[in-house]
Amino acid sequence: MITGELKWYTVAETLRAAVHAELTTEPARSSVVPGVIAWDECDCGLLAVSVAQIYLTEQFPNPLAQRVGNGCDAPWEVAELVIQVVRCAPNPDDPMTAPTPAELAASAQEVLRDAYEMMRAASVKLCEMNAARDISDFMLRPLTAQGPAGGCVGNELRAYVSLPRN
C-alpha cells in the first residue's frame, strides 16, 4: 500500500508516467504540477497531472459521506487526480481566414487519439495498482474535451483514488 507524506505525489507520478508512455505523440512537457493545471505553453504539447482535492470519507468514493465534524473515524482518504493532455488548436492565419477542414480534422484525430491513449493508460495502471494493493480502490470519471481556448485544445480525465487512512 502506498503511504507516507508524499503518497498522493506517488500516485500522481505513477499515473503521469503511465500516460506518458502510452501517448503516440510525446508532449514536450510532462509533469506532476501543483494546483490547477495552467495552459501557459500548449504549442509543443503538455501532459500534466495534479491533485484537485483530498478528503476523508466513510464511504468511497462519495465525498458527501464525509463525517460531519472532525472525521476521526473515517477509514478512507481519497484524492481526486486530474490528468490533462493539451495540444495546439488550429488557428486562423489572419482574422479573415478560418482554419481549413483538413487542419480541423487533423487536430480532431490527434485529440481523439490522445483521449483513447490516456483513458487506456490510466485505467490499466489503476487496475494494476488496485490488484497489487498499492491503492484501496479507484473510480474513473468520464473523459471530457477541453478547449479550444487560447490556441489550445485537449482532454481531461479525473480519477478518484482511495487509500486507507493512517
N, C-alpha and C positions, 0 to 999 in steps of 0.2 A: 504494500500500500504506500502511495506517495504521501509523505508527511513533512512537517517542518515549516519554518517561516517562509520559505520560497516554494511551497508546494504548488501554488497557482501559477507561478512563473514556469515551473517544471512542466505542468500540464500544457500551458500555452506554447511553450517552446517545442514540446513533443508534437503538437498539432501543426505548428508552423513548419517544422522540418518535414512532416509527412506530406503536407500540401505542396510545399516547395519541390519535393522530389517527384511529385506526380504531374506537375504542370509541363505541358509541351513547350510553351514559350516561357522561358525563365524570366522573371521580373528582375529589373536592375537592383531594386531594393527589397529586402526581405528581413523583417524583424518583429519581435515582440515589442509593443510600444505602450507607453503609459497613457491612460485616459482615452478620450475619443480619438479615433483614427483621423489624422489630417491628410487631406489630399493636396499636399504642397508641391509635388512634382510627379505628375502622372505620365509624363512624356516617355519615360523608359519603363514604366510598369512598377507596381507596388504590390507586395503581399505583406499584410500586417495582421497581427493578432493582438487583441487587447482583452483585459478583464473589465467588463462593464459594471458588474455588481457581484457582491458576495453577501450571502445571507445564511442565517441559521434557520432550520426548519425541522418540524417533527414528521413531515410527510414529503418526500422527494417526488417531483420537482416543484411542488406547489409553494410559492412564496407566501400565499395567503394563509398557509398553515403555520406561519411563524407564531411562536408563542408570544402572547401579549405580555409585556413586562421584560424581564431580563433574559429569558430564554435559557435558563440554567440547565434544563433537562433536554433541550433539543439535541437529537443524536446526529444530525447531519449538518455539514457546512457545504453550501452549494455556490459555485461560481458560474456566472453567465459569461461565456467567452465569445468574442466577436472576431470572425475571420473575414477579411476583405481582400479581393484581388481587383486592382484598378488598372485600367488601360487608357490610352488616348482615345477620345471620341473623334470621329471625322469632323472637321471644322471647315467653314466656308473659306475660300481663298480671298474673298472680299465680301463686303456687306451685301452685294447683289447676287452672289453665286452660292447656292446651297451645295452641300456635299453630293456627290454623284450616287446613284443607286448602287453602283459597284463598290464604292467606298463604304457605304452603309452596310451592304451585305457582308463585306469582309470583316467589318467591325463586329457585326452580329455573330458571325461564325467564331471569331476569336473569343468573344464574351461567353457564348454558349459552350464552347469547348472548355473554357475556364470553369464554368458552372459545373459541368459534368465531372471534371477532374478534381475540383475542390470538394464536391459532395462525396465522391468516391473515396478520396484520400482520408477525409475526416471520419467518415463512417467506418471504414476499415480499421483505421488506427484506434478509434474509440472502442470498437468491438474487441480488438486485440488487448487494449488496456483493461477492459472490463473482464475479459476471460483470464487474464494474468493476475487479476485482483489488484492492479495498480490503482484503480478507481473503484468506487462502490457501484455507481450506475451513471447513466447519461441519457440525455434526450436531445435530439437534433430538432431545431425549428426549421420551417420552410426556408429554402434559399430564396433571397429576394434580389431583384435587379436594383442597381444603384446608378443614379445619374440618367442622362448626361448632365453634368454640372461643371462649369469652369473648364471645359475641354476634356473632362474625364468621364469614364463610364466603367461599370464593373458589376461585381456581385458581392453579396454579404451573406454569410452563414453564421447562425448563432447556435451555440451548444450550451446546454446546462450540464454540468458535471458535479457529481456528488462524492464527497469524501467523508469518512467518519470524523466526527468532532473529537479532537484530542487536545 
